[in-house]
């Protein structure tokens, strides 16, 4: 699974992307975030306020409850504003 980080999420974590093998107990985005939060202090800080994080699965906007599978591309980014 390829995980991409954008904007301040990338800055807080300190990397642009990472590849992981999906664990059997990770079924949705929320499970993935819990796993990532436990992987480093930087991940923990970046995901401390989930209201300020958006996610896309395979370039489609998704929710924390969205199902994921090995081979997916998951992107985390801040809310997008415009005018």
NORWO-V265291 format. One record per residue. OMEGA is omega as a letter, one per 40 degrees, with the letter a starting at -180 (* if undefined). Layout:
OMEGA
OMEGA
This chain:
i
i
a
i
a
i
a
i
i
a
i
a
i
i
i
a
i
i
i
i
a
i
a
a
i
a
a
a
i
i
i
i
i
i
a
i
i
a
i
i
i
i
a
i
a
a
a
i
a
i
a
a
i
a
i
i
a
i
i
i
a
i
i
a
a
i
i
i
i
a
i
i
a
i
i
a
i
i
a
i
i
a
*
